[in-house]
Amino acid sequence: MRVEFSNKKLLKVCSSAEEAQAKHGKRMSVKIQLRMTQLAAVETLADLHLLPGARCHALTGNLKGKFAVDLVHPDRLLFSPDHEPLPLKDDGGLILKEVTAVLIEGIGDYHGK
């Protein structure tokens, strides 16, 4: 899958284990690198849902339209489909097997926000 970043700071943290470790610690750095490898390896968002441990899930509320994968609890890697227009079903749901690009938007704990 094609992976883009919402800003240069995220790009640095997600592409360098050293940058990730300096900002988030060793355990988190390992998880970030694992998730980035997984995102690059899968072809579609539907494939990401099949990976054990990633726990890819759609978000709701003010984060509707975005997805997250687990890092070190409670932190998540937050991203959204990077398609224009979005591949949508007739009922408005996203066609996961047609999402081939994502935009990384953040790392952290969004719960309760």
Gaussian input, Z-matrix of N, CA and C with variables (Angstrom, degrees):
# hf/3-21g

backbone

0 1
 N
 C     1     B1
 C     2     B2     1     A1
 N     3     B3     2     A2     1     D1
 C     4     B4     3     A3     2     D2
 C     5     B5     4     A4     3     D3
 N     6     B6     5     A5     4     D4
 C     7     B7     6     A6     5     D5
 C     8     B8     7     A7     6     D6
 N     9     B9     8     A8     7     D7
 C    10    B10     9     A9     8     D8
 C    11    B11    10    A10     9     D9
 N    12    B12    11    A11    10    D10
 C    13    B13    12    A12    11    D11
 C    14    B14    13    A13    12    D12
 N    15    B15    14    A14    13    D13
 C    16    B16    15    A15    14    D14
 C    17    B17    16    A16    15    D15
 N    18    B18    17    A17    16    D16
 C    19    B19    18    A18    17    D17
 C    20    B20    19    A19    18    D18
 N    21    B21    20    A20    19    D19
 C    22    B22    21    A21    20    D20
 C    23    B23    22    A22    21    D21
 N    24    B24    23    A23    22    D22
 C    25    B25    24    A24    23    D23
 C    26    B26    25    A25    24    D24
 N    27    B27    26    A26    25    D25
 C    28    B28    27    A27    26    D26
 C    29    B29    28    A28    27    D27
 N    30    B30    29    A29    28    D28
 C    31    B31    30    A30    29    D29
 C    32    B32    31    A31    30    D30
 N    33    B33    32    A32    31    D31
 C    34    B34    33    A33    32    D32
 C    35    B35    34    A34    33    D33
 N    36    B36    35    A35    34    D34
 C    37    B37    36    A36    35    D35
 C    38    B38    37    A37    36    D36
 N    39    B39    38    A38    37    D37
 C    40    B40    39    A39    38    D38
 C    41    B41    40    A40    39    D39
 N    42    B42    41    A41    40    D40
 C    43    B43    42    A42    41    D41
 C    44    B44    43    A43    42    D42
 N    45    B45    44    A44    43    D43
 C    46    B46    45    A45    44    D44
 C    47    B47    46    A46    45    D45
 N    48    B48    47    A47    46    D46
 C    49    B49    48    A48    47    D47
 C    50    B50    49    A49    48    D48
 N    51    B51    50    A50    49    D49
 C    52    B52    51    A51    50    D50
 C    53    B53    52    A52    51    D51
 N    54    B54    53    A53    52    D52
 C    55    B55    54    A54    53    D53
 C    56    B56    55    A55    54    D54
 N    57    B57    56    A56    55    D55
 C    58    B58    57    A57    56    D56
 C    59    B59    58    A58    57    D57
 N    60    B60    59    A59    58    D58
 C    61    B61    60    A60    59    D59
 C    62    B62    61    A61    60    D60
 N    63    B63    62    A62    61    D61
 C    64    B64    63    A63    62    D62
 C    65    B65    64    A64    63    D63
 N    66    B66    65    A65    64    D64
 C    67    B67    66    A66    65    D65
 C    68    B68    67    A67    66    D66
 N    69    B69    68    A68    67    D67
 C    70    B70    69    A69    68    D68
 C    71    B71    70    A70    69    D69
 N    72    B72    71    A71    70    D70
 C    73    B73    72    A72    71    D71
 C    74    B74    73    A73    72    D72
 N    75    B75    74    A74    73    D73
 C    76    B76    75    A75    74    D74
 C    77    B77    76    A76    75    D75
 N    78    B78    77    A77    76    D76
 C    79    B79    78    A78    77    D77
 C    80    B80    79    A79    78    D78
 N    81    B81    80    A80    79    D79
 C    82    B82    81    A81    80    D80
 C    83    B83    82    A82    81    D81
 N    84    B84    83    A83    82    D82
 C    85    B85    84    A84    83    D83
 C    86    B86    85    A85    84    D84
 N    87    B87    86    A86    85    D85
 C    88    B88    87    A87    86    D86
 C    89    B89    88    A88    87    D87
 N    90    B90    89    A89    88    D88
 C    91    B91    90    A90    89    D89
 C    92    B92    91    A91    90    D90
 N    93    B93    92    A92    91    D91
 C    94    B94    93    A93    92    D92
 C    95    B95    94    A94    93    D93
 N    96    B96    95    A95    94    D94
 C    97    B97    96    A96    95    D95
 C    98    B98    97    A97    96    D96
 N    99    B99    98    A98    97    D97
 C   100   B100    99    A99    98    D98
 C   101   B101   100   A100    99    D99
 N   102   B102   101   A101   100   D100
 C   103   B103   102   A102   101   D101
 C   104   B104   103   A103   102   D102
 N   105   B105   104   A104   103   D103
 C   106   B106   105   A105   104   D104
 C   107   B107   106   A106   105   D105
 N   108   B108   107   A107   106   D106
 C   109   B109   108   A108   107   D107
 C   110   B110   109   A109   108   D108
 N   111   B111   110   A110   109   D109
 C   112   B112   111   A111   110   D110
 C   113   B113   112   A112   111   D111
 N   114   B114   113   A113   112   D112
 C   115   B115   114   A114   113   D113
 C   116   B116   115   A115   114   D114
 N   117   B117   116   A116   115   D115
 C   118   B118   117   A117   116   D116
 C   119   B119   118   A118   117   D117
 N   120   B120   119   A119   118   D118
 C   121   B121   120   A120   119   D119
 C   122   B122   121   A121   120   D120
 N   123   B123   122   A122   121   D121
 C   124   B124   123   A123   122   D122
 C   125   B125   124   A124   123   D123
 N   126   B126   125   A125   124   D124
 C   127   B127   126   A126   125   D125
 C   128   B128   127   A127   126   D126
 N   129   B129   128   A128   127   D127
 C   130   B130   129   A129   128   D128
 C   131   B131   130   A130   129   D129
 N   132   B132   131   A131   130   D130
 C   133   B133   132   A132   131   D131
 C   134   B134   133   A133   132   D132
 N   135   B135   134   A134   133   D133
 C   136   B136   135   A135   134   D134
 C   137   B137   136   A136   135   D135
 N   138   B138   137   A137   136   D136
 C   139   B139   138   A138   137   D137
 C   140   B140   139   A139   138   D138
 N   141   B141   140   A140   139   D139
 C   142   B142   141   A141   140   D140
 C   143   B143   142   A142   141   D141
 N   144   B144   143   A143   142   D142
 C   145   B145   144   A144   143   D143
 C   146   B146   145   A145   144   D144
 N   147   B147   146   A146   145   D145
 C   148   B148   147   A147   146   D146
 C   149   B149   148   A148   147   D147
 N   150   B150   149   A149   148   D148
 C   151   B151   150   A150   149   D149
 C   152   B152   151   A151   150   D150
 N   153   B153   152   A152   151   D151
 C   154   B154   153   A153   152   D152
 C   155   B155   154   A154   153   D153
 N   156   B156   155   A155   154   D154
 C   157   B157   156   A156   155   D155
 C   158   B158   157   A157   156   D156
 N   159   B159   158   A158   157   D157
 C   160   B160   159   A159   158   D158
 C   161   B161   160   A160   159   D159
 N   162   B162   161   A161   160   D160
 C   163   B163   162   A162   161   D161
 C   164   B164   163   A163   162   D162
 N   165   B165   164   A164   163   D163
 C   166   B166   165   A165   164   D164
 C   167   B167   166   A166   165   D165
 N   168   B168   167   A167   166   D166
 C   169   B169   168   A168   167   D167
 C   170   B170   169   A169   168   D168
 N   171   B171   170   A170   169   D169
 C   172   B172   171   A171   170   D170
 C   173   B173   172   A172   171   D171
 N   174   B174   173   A173   172   D172
 C   175   B175   174   A174   173   D173
 C   176   B176   175   A175   174   D174
 N   177   B177   176   A176   175   D175
 C   178   B178   177   A177   176   D176
 C   179   B179   178   A178   177   D177
 N   180   B180   179   A179   178   D178
 C   181   B181   180   A180   179   D179
 C   182   B182   181   A181   180   D180
 N   183   B183   182   A182   181   D181
 C   184   B184   183   A183   182   D182
 C   185   B185   184   A184   183   D183
 N   186   B186   185   A185   184   D184
 C   187   B187   186   A186   185   D185
 C   188   B188   187   A187   186   D186
 N   189   B189   188   A188   187   D187
 C   190   B190   189   A189   188   D188
 C   191   B191   190   A190   189   D189
 N   192   B192   191   A191   190   D190
 C   193   B193   192   A192   191   D191
 C   194   B194   193   A193   192   D192
 N   195   B195   194   A194   193   D193
 C   196   B196   195   A195   194   D194
 C   197   B197   196   A196   195   D195
 N   198   B198   197   A197   196   D196
 C   199   B199   198   A198   197   D197
 C   200   B200   199   A199   198   D198
 N   201   B201   200   A200   199   D199
 C   202   B202   201   A201   200   D200
 C   203   B203   202   A202   201   D201
 N   204   B204   203   A203   202   D202
 C   205   B205   204   A204   203   D203
 C   206   B206   205   A205   204   D204
 N   207   B207   206   A206   205   D205
 C   208   B208   207   A207   206   D206
 C   209   B209   208   A208   207   D207
 N   210   B210   209   A209   208   D208
 C   211   B211   210   A210   209   D209
 C   212   B212   211   A211   210   D210
 N   213   B213   212   A212   211   D211
 C   214   B214   213   A213   212   D212
 C   215   B215   214   A214   213   D213
 N   216   B216   215   A215   214   D214
 C   217   B217   216   A216   215   D215
 C   218   B218   217   A217   216   D216
 N   219   B219   218   A218   217   D217
 C   220   B220   219   A219   218   D218
 C   221   B221   220   A220   219   D219
 N   222   B222   221   A221   220   D220
 C   223   B223   222   A222   221   D221
 C   224   B224   223   A223   222   D222
 N   225   B225   224   A224   223   D223
 C   226   B226   225   A225   224   D224
 C   227   B227   226   A226   225   D225
 N   228   B228   227   A227   226   D226
 C   229   B229   228   A228   227   D227
 C   230   B230   229   A229   228   D228
 N   231   B231   230   A230   229   D229
 C   232   B232   231   A231   230   D230
 C   233   B233   232   A232   231   D231
 N   234   B234   233   A233   232   D232
 C   235   B235   234   A234   233   D233
 C   236   B236   235   A235   234   D234
 N   237   B237   236   A236   235   D235
 C   238   B238   237   A237   236   D236
 C   239   B239   238   A238   237   D237
 N   240   B240   239   A239   238   D238
 C   241   B241   240   A240   239   D239
 C   242   B242   241   A241   240   D240
 N   243   B243   242   A242   241   D241
 C   244   B244   243   A243   242   D242
 C   245   B245   244   A244   243   D243
 N   246   B246   245   A245   244   D244
 C   247   B247   246   A246   245   D245
 C   248   B248   247   A247   246   D246
 N   249   B249   248   A248   247   D247
 C   250   B250   249   A249   248   D248
 C   251   B251   250   A250   249   D249
 N   252   B252   251   A251   250   D250
 C   253   B253   252   A252   251   D251
 C   254   B254   253   A253   252   D252
 N   255   B255   254   A254   253   D253
 C   256   B256   255   A255   254   D254
 C   257   B257   256   A256   255   D255
 N   258   B258   257   A257   256   D256
 C   259   B259   258   A258   257   D257
 C   260   B260   259   A259   258   D258
 N   261   B261   260   A260   259   D259
 C   262   B262   261   A261   260   D260
 C   263   B263   262   A262   261   D261
 N   264   B264   263   A263   262   D262
 C   265   B265   264   A264   263   D263
 C   266   B266   265   A265   264   D264
 N   267   B267   266   A266   265   D265
 C   268   B268   267   A267   266   D266
 C   269   B269   268   A268   267   D267
 N   270   B270   269   A269   268   D268
 C   271   B271   270   A270   269   D269
 C   272   B272   271   A271   270   D270
 N   273   B273   272   A272   271   D271
 C   274   B274   273   A273   272   D272
 C   275   B275   274   A274   273   D273
 N   276   B276   275   A275   274   D274
 C   277   B277   276   A276   275   D275
 C   278   B278   277   A277   276   D276
 N   279   B279   278   A278   277   D277
 C   280   B280   279   A279   278   D278
 C   281   B281   280   A280   279   D279
 N   282   B282   281   A281   280   D280
 C   283   B283   282   A282   281   D281
 C   284   B284   283   A283   282   D282
 N   285   B285   284   A284   283   D283
 C   286   B286   285   A285   284   D284
 C   287   B287   286   A286   285   D285
 N   288   B288   287   A287   286   D286
 C   289   B289   288   A288   287   D287
 C   290   B290   289   A289   288   D288
 N   291   B291   290   A290   289   D289
 C   292   B292   291   A291   290   D290
 C   293   B293   292   A292   291   D291
 N   294   B294   293   A293   292   D292
 C   295   B295   294   A294   293   D293
 C   296   B296   295   A295   294   D294
 N   297   B297   296   A296   295   D295
 C   298   B298   297   A297   296   D296
 C   299   B299   298   A298   297   D297
 N   300   B300   299   A299   298   D298
 C   301   B301   300   A300   299   D299
 C   302   B302   301   A301   300   D300
 N   303   B303   302   A302   301   D301
 C   304   B304   303   A303   302   D302
 C   305   B305   304   A304   303   D303
 N   306   B306   305   A305   304   D304
 C   307   B307   306   A306   305   D305
 C   308   B308   307   A307   306   D306
 N   309   B309   308   A308   307   D307
 C   310   B310   309   A309   308   D308
 C   311   B311   310   A310   309   D309
 N   312   B312   311   A311   310   D310
 C   313   B313   312   A312   311   D311
 C   314   B314   313   A313   312   D312
 N   315   B315   314   A314   313   D313
 C   316   B316   315   A315   314   D314
 C   317   B317   316   A316   315   D315
 N   318   B318   317   A317   316   D316
 C   319   B319   318   A318   317   D317
 C   320   B320   319   A319   318   D318
 N   321   B321   320   A320   319   D319
 C   322   B322   321   A321   320   D320
 C   323   B323   322   A322   321   D321
 N   324   B324   323   A323   322   D322
 C   325   B325   324   A324   323   D323
 C   326   B326   325   A325   324   D324
 N   327   B327   326   A326   325   D325
 C   328   B328   327   A327   326   D326
 C   329   B329   328   A328   327   D327
 N   330   B330   329   A329   328   D328
 C   331   B331   330   A330   329   D329
 C   332   B332   331   A331   330   D330
 N   333   B333   332   A332   331   D331
 C   334   B334   333   A333   332   D332
 C   335   B335   334   A334   333   D333
 N   336   B336   335   A335   334   D334
 C   337   B337   336   A336   335   D335
 C   338   B338   337   A337   336   D336

   B1=1.4427
   B2=1.5288
   B3=1.3136
   B4=1.4681
   B5=1.5235
   B6=1.3332
   B7=1.4619
   B8=1.5206
   B9=1.3249
   B10=1.4667
   B11=1.5239
   B12=1.3251
   B13=1.4621
   B14=1.5204
   B15=1.3296
   B16=1.4640
   B17=1.5221
   B18=1.3428
   B19=1.4653
   B20=1.5279
   B21=1.3226
   B22=1.4650
   B23=1.5223
   B24=1.3318
   B25=1.4607
   B26=1.5313
   B27=1.3325
   B28=1.4670
   B29=1.5222
   B30=1.3145
   B31=1.4631
   B32=1.5216
   B33=1.3335
   B34=1.4715
   B35=1.5198
   B36=1.3267
   B37=1.4648
   B38=1.5282
   B39=1.3207
   B40=1.4617
   B41=1.5200
   B42=1.3252
   B43=1.4612
   B44=1.5171
   B45=1.3111
   B46=1.4622
   B47=1.5233
   B48=1.3297
   B49=1.4645
   B50=1.5228
   B51=1.3297
   B52=1.4674
   B53=1.5317
   B54=1.3316
   B55=1.4678
   B56=1.5286
   B57=1.3264
   B58=1.4641
   B59=1.5232
   B60=1.3271
   B61=1.4625
   B62=1.5251
   B63=1.3211
   B64=1.4641
   B65=1.5259
   B66=1.3187
   B67=1.4705
   B68=1.5251
   B69=1.3429
   B70=1.4673
   B71=1.5244
   B72=1.3256
   B73=1.4602
   B74=1.5204
   B75=1.3344
   B76=1.4640
   B77=1.5376
   B78=1.3367
   B79=1.4698
   B80=1.5194
   B81=1.3092
   B82=1.4646
   B83=1.5268
   B84=1.3130
   B85=1.4637
   B86=1.5282
   B87=1.3240
   B88=1.4670
   B89=1.5326
   B90=1.3323
   B91=1.4688
   B92=1.5286
   B93=1.3244
   B94=1.4685
   B95=1.5221
   B96=1.3319
   B97=1.4598
   B98=1.5291
   B99=1.3359
   B100=1.4638
   B101=1.5258
   B102=1.3269
   B103=1.4699
   B104=1.5268
   B105=1.3192
   B106=1.4642
   B107=1.5302
   B108=1.3261
   B109=1.4673
   B110=1.5263
   B111=1.3250
   B112=1.4614
   B113=1.5252
   B114=1.3261
   B115=1.4681
   B116=1.5254
   B117=1.3191
   B118=1.4661
   B119=1.5295
   B120=1.3390
   B121=1.4629
   B122=1.5286
   B123=1.3218
   B124=1.4682
   B125=1.5286
   B126=1.3178
   B127=1.4660
   B128=1.5190
   B129=1.3355
   B130=1.4650
   B131=1.5273
   B132=1.3120
   B133=1.4600
   B134=1.5284
   B135=1.3160
   B136=1.4675
   B137=1.5248
   B138=1.3274
   B139=1.4646
   B140=1.5269
   B141=1.3156
   B142=1.4627
   B143=1.5261
   B144=1.3210
   B145=1.4677
   B146=1.5255
   B147=1.3187
   B148=1.4644
   B149=1.5224
   B150=1.3217
   B151=1.4608
   B152=1.5221
   B153=1.3410
   B154=1.4635
   B155=1.5300
   B156=1.3082
   B157=1.4618
   B158=1.5099
   B159=1.3232
   B160=1.4686
   B161=1.5245
   B162=1.3194
   B163=1.4689
   B164=1.5216
   B165=1.3148
   B166=1.4671
   B167=1.5219
   B168=1.3338
   B169=1.4579
   B170=1.5214
   B171=1.3293
   B172=1.4657
   B173=1.5214
   B174=1.3208
   B175=1.4567
   B176=1.5189
   B177=1.3130
   B178=1.4623
   B179=1.5247
   B180=1.3073
   B181=1.4669
   B182=1.5109
   B183=1.3413
   B184=1.4652
   B185=1.5287
   B186=1.3312
   B187=1.4672
   B188=1.5349
   B189=1.3182
   B190=1.4667
   B191=1.5276
   B192=1.3391
   B193=1.4584
   B194=1.5182
   B195=1.3221
   B196=1.4611
   B197=1.5275
   B198=1.3304
   B199=1.4579
   B200=1.5163
   B201=1.3345
   B202=1.4596
   B203=1.5192
   B204=1.3339
   B205=1.4617
   B206=1.5247
   B207=1.3245
   B208=1.4563
   B209=1.5207
   B210=1.3321
   B211=1.4655
   B212=1.5273
   B213=1.3221
   B214=1.4620
   B215=1.5258
   B216=1.3281
   B217=1.4710
   B218=1.5204
   B219=1.3167
   B220=1.4654
   B221=1.5284
   B222=1.3227
   B223=1.4664
   B224=1.5236
   B225=1.3267
   B226=1.4637
   B227=1.5278
   B228=1.3272
   B229=1.4601
   B230=1.5262
   B231=1.3193
   B232=1.4639
   B233=1.5271
   B234=1.3431
   B235=1.4660
   B236=1.5187
   B237=1.3227
   B238=1.4633
   B239=1.5247
   B240=1.3321
   B241=1.4630
   B242=1.5260
   B243=1.3192
   B244=1.4660
   B245=1.5267
   B246=1.3299
   B247=1.4678
   B248=1.5215
   B249=1.3126
   B250=1.4623
   B251=1.5150
   B252=1.2951
   B253=1.4638
   B254=1.5300
   B255=1.3189
   B256=1.4618
   B257=1.5228
   B258=1.3383
   B259=1.4685
   B260=1.5332
   B261=1.3202
   B262=1.4611
   B263=1.5181
   B264=1.3356
   B265=1.4617
   B266=1.5292
   B267=1.3200
   B268=1.4683
   B269=1.5244
   B270=1.3465
   B271=1.4666
   B272=1.5306
   B273=1.3468
   B274=1.4607
   B275=1.5119
   B276=1.3287
   B277=1.4637
   B278=1.5226
   B279=1.3041
   B280=1.4586
   B281=1.5292
   B282=1.3197
   B283=1.4652
   B284=1.5285
   B285=1.3377
   B286=1.4628
   B287=1.5255
   B288=1.3282
   B289=1.4635
   B290=1.5263
   B291=1.3402
   B292=1.4636
   B293=1.5291
   B294=1.3251
   B295=1.4653
   B296=1.5252
   B297=1.3316
   B298=1.4678
   B299=1.5245
   B300=1.3304
   B301=1.4650
   B302=1.5240
   B303=1.3414
   B304=1.4647
   B305=1.5204
   B306=1.3309
   B307=1.4580
   B308=1.5247
   B309=1.3339
   B310=1.4656
   B311=1.5204
   B312=1.3441
   B313=1.4570
   B314=1.5205
   B315=1.3262
   B316=1.4520
   B317=1.5092
   B318=1.3317
   B319=1.4564
   B320=1.5173
   B321=1.3227
   B322=1.4521
   B323=1.5061
   B324=1.3347
   B325=1.4558
   B326=1.5234
   B327=1.3132
   B328=1.4590
   B329=1.5274
   B330=1.3141
   B331=1.4665
   B332=1.5241
   B333=1.3090
   B334=1.4530
   B335=1.5135
   B336=1.3280
   B337=1.4732
   B338=1.4956
   A1=107.95
   A2=115.39
   A3=120.32
   A4=107.72
   A5=115.79
   A6=121.55
   A7=108.98
   A8=116.04
   A9=123.21
   A10=108.15
   A11=116.48
   A12=121.55
   A13=110.25
   A14=115.99
   A15=120.34
   A16=112.51
   A17=117.22
   A18=119.90
   A19=110.45
   A20=115.77
   A21=121.23
   A22=112.68
   A23=116.92
   A24=120.47
   A25=110.50
   A26=116.57
   A27=120.77
   A28=111.24
   A29=116.74
   A30=120.89
   A31=110.40
   A32=117.31
   A33=121.04
   A34=111.76
   A35=116.66
   A36=120.62
   A37=110.98
   A38=117.20
   A39=120.93
   A40=113.59
   A41=118.09
   A42=119.04
   A43=113.93
   A44=117.62
   A45=120.13
   A46=109.80
   A47=116.10
   A48=120.36
   A49=110.74
   A50=116.55
   A51=120.66
   A52=110.77
   A53=117.05
   A54=120.98
   A55=110.38
   A56=116.36
   A57=120.61
   A58=110.70
   A59=116.78
   A60=120.18
   A61=111.14
   A62=117.12
   A63=120.62
   A64=111.00
   A65=117.20
   A66=120.78
   A67=113.24
   A68=117.31
   A69=120.59
   A70=115.19
   A71=119.08
   A72=120.78
   A73=112.29
   A74=115.67
   A75=122.88
   A76=112.75
   A77=117.53
   A78=120.57
   A79=112.04
   A80=115.52
   A81=120.80
   A82=110.08
   A83=117.41
   A84=121.46
   A85=110.89
   A86=116.37
   A87=120.99
   A88=110.15
   A89=117.47
   A90=120.97
   A91=111.88
   A92=116.78
   A93=119.90
   A94=109.91
   A95=117.14
   A96=120.64
   A97=111.15
   A98=116.78
   A99=120.74
   A100=110.84
   A101=117.03
   A102=120.19
   A103=111.66
   A104=118.06
   A105=120.42
   A106=110.40
   A107=116.91
   A108=121.01
   A109=110.03
   A110=116.50
   A111=120.44
   A112=111.51
   A113=117.11
   A114=120.19
   A115=111.10
   A116=116.74
   A117=120.60
   A118=111.61
   A119=116.76
   A120=120.79
   A121=113.47
   A122=117.59
   A123=119.17
   A124=110.30
   A125=115.42
   A126=119.88
   A127=112.10
   A128=116.39
   A129=120.01
   A130=110.85
   A131=115.15
   A132=121.08
   A133=110.84
   A134=117.73
   A135=121.14
   A136=110.37
   A137=117.62
   A138=121.71
   A139=111.36
   A140=116.89
   A141=121.19
   A142=110.65
   A143=117.09
   A144=121.39
   A145=111.86
   A146=117.94
   A147=121.85
   A148=113.02
   A149=118.40
   A150=120.98
   A151=111.33
   A152=116.43
   A153=119.10
   A154=110.77
   A155=115.68
   A156=120.32
   A157=115.11
   A158=118.28
   A159=119.89
   A160=110.15
   A161=115.86
   A162=122.62
   A163=111.38
   A164=114.87
   A165=120.67
   A166=108.90
   A167=115.65
   A168=119.00
   A169=111.02
   A170=113.96
   A171=121.25
   A172=108.40
   A173=115.95
   A174=121.06
   A175=110.35
   A176=115.54
   A177=121.58
   A178=109.72
   A179=115.65
   A180=120.79
   A181=111.51
   A182=115.93
   A183=119.53
   A184=112.63
   A185=117.53
   A186=121.44
   A187=111.70
   A188=116.86
   A189=121.01
   A190=109.70
   A191=115.48
   A192=120.86
   A193=112.49
   A194=116.31
   A195=121.90
   A196=109.08
   A197=114.92
   A198=122.35
   A199=108.79
   A200=115.27
   A201=120.28
   A202=109.62
   A203=114.76
   A204=122.12
   A205=107.09
   A206=115.18
   A207=120.72
   A208=111.88
   A209=114.24
   A210=122.02
   A211=105.23
   A212=118.16
   A213=121.76
   A214=106.42
   A215=116.67
   A216=121.49
   A217=111.13
   A218=118.11
   A219=130.64
   A220=112.94
   A221=117.84
   A222=120.83
   A223=112.53
   A224=114.29
   A225=122.63
   A226=109.66
   A227=114.74
   A228=122.17
   A229=105.53
   A230=116.42
   A231=123.20
   A232=109.52
   A233=116.58
   A234=120.32
   A235=110.49
   A236=114.69
   A237=120.57
   A238=109.02
   A239=117.23
   A240=120.23
   A241=109.44
   A242=116.70
   A243=121.99
   A244=108.97
   A245=115.02
   A246=122.39
   A247=109.55
   A248=115.93
   A249=121.01
   A250=107.78
   A251=121.19
   A252=126.85
   A253=110.80
   A254=115.73
   A255=121.01
   A256=109.78
   A257=117.72
   A258=119.86
   A259=109.74
   A260=116.39
   A261=121.26
   A262=112.19
   A263=115.00
   A264=122.20
   A265=107.99
   A266=115.79
   A267=120.86
   A268=112.10
   A269=116.40
   A270=120.06
   A271=112.90
   A272=116.97
   A273=121.07
   A274=114.58
   A275=117.46
   A276=121.13
   A277=111.20
   A278=115.91
   A279=122.38
   A280=110.45
   A281=117.14
   A282=122.04
   A283=106.72
   A284=116.72
   A285=122.41
   A286=112.97
   A287=117.59
   A288=119.94
   A289=112.52
   A290=117.28
   A291=120.74
   A292=112.83
   A293=116.93
   A294=120.64
   A295=107.75
   A296=115.87
   A297=121.43
   A298=112.56
   A299=116.80
   A300=121.28
   A301=109.25
   A302=115.45
   A303=120.27
   A304=110.05
   A305=114.45
   A306=122.86
   A307=107.47
   A308=116.90
   A309=121.52
   A310=107.60
   A311=116.29
   A312=120.93
   A313=114.41
   A314=117.50
   A315=116.99
   A316=113.83
   A317=114.24
   A318=123.84
   A319=105.95
   A320=116.38
   A321=117.90
   A322=112.68
   A323=114.91
   A324=123.01
   A325=108.63
   A326=116.86
   A327=121.36
   A328=111.41
   A329=118.75
   A330=121.65
   A331=110.88
   A332=115.70
   A333=121.19
   A334=114.66
   A335=116.87
   A336=120.00
   A337=110.81
   D1=146.10
   D2=176.81
   D3=-79.89
   D4=134.02
   D5=-178.26
   D6=-123.11
   D7=125.12
   D8=175.35
   D9=-118.13
   D10=169.38
   D11=-176.41
   D12=-129.17
   D13=144.31
   D14=-177.40
   D15=-74.29
   D16=-18.88
   D17=176.79
   D18=-157.72
   D19=166.22
   D20=-175.98
   D21=-68.54
   D22=-30.43
   D23=179.30
   D24=-63.29
   D25=-44.43
   D26=177.21
   D27=-64.80
   D28=-40.68
   D29=177.42
   D30=-57.15
   D31=-46.20
   D32=-179.54
   D33=-63.30
   D34=-46.00
   D35=-178.03
   D36=-65.93
   D37=-39.95
   D38=-176.89
   D39=-79.83
   D40=-18.76
   D41=-179.02
   D42=-106.09
   D43=-1.62
   D44=-179.58
   D45=-133.63
   D46=117.08
   D47=177.96
   D48=-59.21
   D49=-35.80
   D50=-179.64
   D51=-66.08
   D52=-44.49
   D53=178.12
   D54=-63.61
   D55=-43.33
   D56=179.99
   D57=-63.28
   D58=-42.09
   D59=-179.61
   D60=-66.56
   D61=-40.57
   D62=179.54
   D63=-62.95
   D64=-36.64
   D65=-176.96
   D66=-87.78
   D67=-36.59
   D68=-170.49
   D69=-122.44
   D70=-6.51
   D71=-177.67
   D72=94.66
   D73=165.34
   D74=-173.92
   D75=-62.22
   D76=-50.97
   D77=-177.50
   D78=-58.82
   D79=-44.86
   D80=-179.34
   D81=-67.12
   D82=-39.59
   D83=178.65
   D84=-58.39
   D85=-44.11
   D86=179.31
   D87=-61.54
   D88=-43.97
   D89=179.73
   D90=-66.40
   D91=-40.97
   D92=178.83
   D93=-61.01
   D94=-45.93
   D95=-179.91
   D96=-63.58
   D97=-39.53
   D98=177.34
   D99=-61.51
   D100=-48.14
   D101=-178.93
   D102=-64.68
   D103=-37.65
   D104=178.38
   D105=-65.81
   D106=-39.75
   D107=176.83
   D108=-63.22
   D109=-42.60
   D110=179.18
   D111=-64.58
   D112=-43.87
   D113=178.81
   D114=-60.17
   D115=-41.05
   D116=-179.65
   D117=-69.95
   D118=-29.01
   D119=-174.70
   D120=-81.58
   D121=-30.88
   D122=-177.53
   D123=-80.54
   D124=155.90
   D125=178.32
   D126=-88.87
   D127=-35.19
   D128=-176.16
   D129=-138.59
   D130=167.24
   D131=176.70
   D132=-63.67
   D133=-31.20
   D134=176.96
   D135=-61.61
   D136=-37.79
   D137=178.73
   D138=-65.49
   D139=-36.28
   D140=-178.99
   D141=-63.29
   D142=-33.61
   D143=179.09
   D144=-64.18
   D145=-20.54
   D146=-177.52
   D147=-86.40
   D148=-13.15
   D149=-176.03
   D150=-76.48
   D151=127.71
   D152=179.40
   D153=-67.84
   D154=140.54
   D155=175.90
   D156=87.32
   D157=-25.93
   D158=-178.38
   D159=-71.62
   D160=-36.08
   D161=-179.55
   D162=49.39
   D163=54.66
   D164=177.72
   D165=-65.48
   D166=128.88
   D167=-178.03
   D168=-146.25
   D169=145.43
   D170=176.11
   D171=-75.98
   D172=144.28
   D173=-179.43
   D174=-98.50
   D175=163.23
   D176=-177.66
   D177=-127.57
   D178=-176.70
   D179=177.60
   D180=66.18
   D181=-135.65
   D182=-178.29
   D183=-72.08
   D184=-5.95
   D185=177.01
   D186=-108.22
   D187=14.90
   D188=179.33
   D189=-56.38
   D190=137.24
   D191=-178.46
   D192=96.64
   D193=-8.82
   D194=178.72
   D195=-108.62
   D196=164.21
   D197=179.39
   D198=-129.42
   D199=164.43
   D200=176.62
   D201=-144.94
   D202=153.10
   D203=169.83
   D204=-125.24
   D205=151.00
   D206=-178.30
   D207=-68.80
   D208=143.22
   D209=168.82
   D210=-118.25
   D211=-121.99
   D212=174.12
   D213=-97.73
   D214=123.41
   D215=-175.21
   D216=-50.25
   D217=131.73
   D218=7.55
   D219=-98.87
   D220=11.91
   D221=-174.27
   D222=-76.84
   D223=149.85
   D224=-179.71
   D225=-135.55
   D226=158.46
   D227=170.29
   D228=-96.82
   D229=117.88
   D230=-173.86
   D231=-100.94
   D232=132.14
   D233=179.92
   D234=-150.47
   D235=166.52
   D236=176.77
   D237=-135.28
   D238=156.02
   D239=175.59
   D240=-60.42
   D241=137.34
   D242=-178.45
   D243=-109.86
   D244=69.44
   D245=-178.86
   D246=-134.47
   D247=143.57
   D248=174.29
   D249=-136.54
   D250=109.10
   D251=-1.16
   D252=-80.47
   D253=163.85
   D254=176.49
   D255=-68.25
   D256=140.75
   D257=175.42
   D258=-75.98
   D259=105.90
   D260=-174.84
   D261=-115.74
   D262=146.73
   D263=172.43
   D264=-75.77
   D265=169.79
   D266=177.36
   D267=-59.39
   D268=-31.84
   D269=-178.87
   D270=-84.36
   D271=1.93
   D272=178.06
   D273=95.70
   D274=-8.30
   D275=178.33
   D276=-73.31
   D277=155.61
   D278=-179.40
   D279=-78.81
   D280=137.14
   D281=175.83
   D282=-88.05
   D283=95.77
   D284=-172.79
   D285=-59.27
   D286=-36.42
   D287=-177.23
   D288=-72.57
   D289=-7.47
   D290=176.92
   D291=-105.11
   D292=-0.19
   D293=177.19
   D294=-87.86
   D295=109.82
   D296=-176.10
   D297=-116.46
   D298=6.92
   D299=179.85
   D300=-149.36
   D301=140.80
   D302=178.88
   D303=-132.66
   D304=157.91
   D305=176.49
   D306=-115.65
   D307=115.22
   D308=177.46
   D309=-73.67
   D310=125.48
   D311=-174.71
   D312=-113.95
   D313=-16.02
   D314=-179.74
   D315=177.96
   D316=166.05
   D317=175.02
   D318=-132.55
   D319=127.32
   D320=177.20
   D321=154.92
   D322=-168.90
   D323=-179.55
   D324=-104.02
   D325=107.88
   D326=-178.90
   D327=-94.59
   D328=-1.84
   D329=-176.65
   D330=-64.64
   D331=135.62
   D332=178.00
   D333=77.22
   D334=11.36
   D335=-179.54
   D336=-107.36

